[in-house]
């Protein structure tokens, strides 16, 4: 596993086509921050890939960031690992806002081996 640090997020490259994203506690993710992450992904992934968003810490997204996330052509699947009701509600809100885009997003419970389940699901989706 390769670990990379941006000013507001830890990105772990778990294998050749899956990254895990862990945002810092309390960060407000702007569209510029989302673009920075997408630029990072484009540097490392030249073919289809998936992302685990591991919501260990609470954070929020700007509306603009919500409306652009997951739009990279090679990003095929997003696994969201939630540890609280608020995390689940935030993920559902984004899924609802982006329903026309038909993003391939699935939620997992972080308190019930969610990371392992998310990784297994992404591997299946990318196979």
C-alpha positions in Angstrom: 0.0 0.0 0.0 1.3 3.4 -1.0 0.3 6.4 1.3 0.0 9.9 0.0 -0.9 13.1 1.9 -2.6 16.2 0.5 -3.1 19.1 2.9 -6.7 17.9 3.9 -6.8 14.2 3.1 -4.9 10.9 3.4 -5.0 8.8 0.2 -4.0 5.2 0.4 -3.4 3.4 -2.9 -4.5 -0.1 -1.9 -3.7 -1.7 -5.3 -3.4 -0.8 -9.0 -7.1 0.2 -9.2 -8.4 1.0 -5.7 -7.7 4.1 -3.6 -8.9 4.8 0.0 -9.7 8.4 0.9 -9.7 9.6 4.5 -10.6 13.2 4.9 -9.3 15.2 7.9 -11.6 15.8 10.8 -13.9 18.8 10.3 -12.6 19.7 6.9 -15.0 21.6 4.5 -14.4 20.2 1.0 -14.5 22.8 -1.7 -14.7 22.3 -5.4 -11.0 23.2 -5.6 -10.1 20.4 -3.1 -12.2 18.0 -5.1 -10.3 19.0 -8.2 -7.0 18.4 -6.4 -8.1 14.9 -5.5 -9.2 14.3 -9.1 -5.9 15.5 -10.4 -4.1 13.1 -8.0 -6.3 10.2 -9.2 -5.6 11.1 -12.9 -1.8 10.9 -12.1 -2.0 7.4 -10.7 -4.9 5.7 -12.5 -4.9 5.4 -16.3 -7.7 2.8 -16.5 -10.8 2.1 -14.5 -10.6 2.4 -10.7 -12.7 2.5 -7.6 -12.6 4.6 -4.4 -13.3 3.8 -0.8 -14.4 6.9 1.1 -13.6 5.9 4.7 -15.6 8.4 6.8 -13.6 7.9 10.0 -13.9 11.7 10.8 -16.9 14.0 10.3 -16.5 16.5 7.4 -18.7 18.4 4.9 -18.8 19.1 1.2 -19.7 22.3 -0.6 -22.6 21.9 -3.0 -20.2 22.4 -6.0 -18.0 19.6 -4.7 -21.0 17.3 -4.2 -22.1 17.9 -7.8 -18.7 17.2 -9.3 -17.4 14.3 -7.2 -17.3 10.9 -8.9 -17.4 12.4 -12.4 -14.0 11.2 -13.6 -14.4 8.9 -16.7 -12.4 6.0 -15.2 -13.9 6.2 -11.7 -16.4 3.3 -11.9 -17.4 2.7 -8.3 -17.4 4.4 -4.9 -17.7 2.6 -1.6 -18.7 4.8 1.3 -17.8 3.5 4.8 -20.0 5.2 7.4 -19.6 5.1 11.2 -22.6 7.2 12.2 -26.2 8.0 11.2 -25.0 11.4 10.1 -22.5 9.8 7.7 -25.2 7.6 6.2 -27.6 10.6 5.8 -24.9 12.7 4.1 -24.1 9.9 1.7 -27.7 9.3 0.9 -28.1 13.1 0.3 -25.3 13.1 -2.2 -26.7 9.9 -3.9 -30.1 11.6 -4.2 -28.6 14.9 -5.6 -26.7 12.9 -8.2 -29.4 10.4 -9.1 -29.5 11.5 -12.7 -25.8 10.7 -13.0 -26.4 7.1 -11.9 -23.2 7.0 -9.8 -22.2 3.5 -8.7 -22.1 4.1 -4.9 -22.7 1.6 -2.2 -22.6 2.2 1.6 -21.0 0.0 4.2 -21.2 0.1 8.0 -17.7 0.8 9.4 -18.7 -0.8 12.7 -19.4 -4.1 10.9 -16.2 -4.8 9.0 -17.3 -2.3 6.4 -13.8 -1.7 5.0 -13.3 -5.4 4.2 -16.7 -5.6 2.6 -16.1 -2.4 0.6 -12.8 -3.6 -0.7 -14.4 -6.9 -1.7 -17.3 -5.2 -3.4 -15.0 -2.8 -5.4 -12.8 -5.7 -6.5 -16.0 -7.4 -7.9 -17.2 -4.2 -9.6 -13.8 -3.6 -11.3 -13.4 -7.3 -12.4 
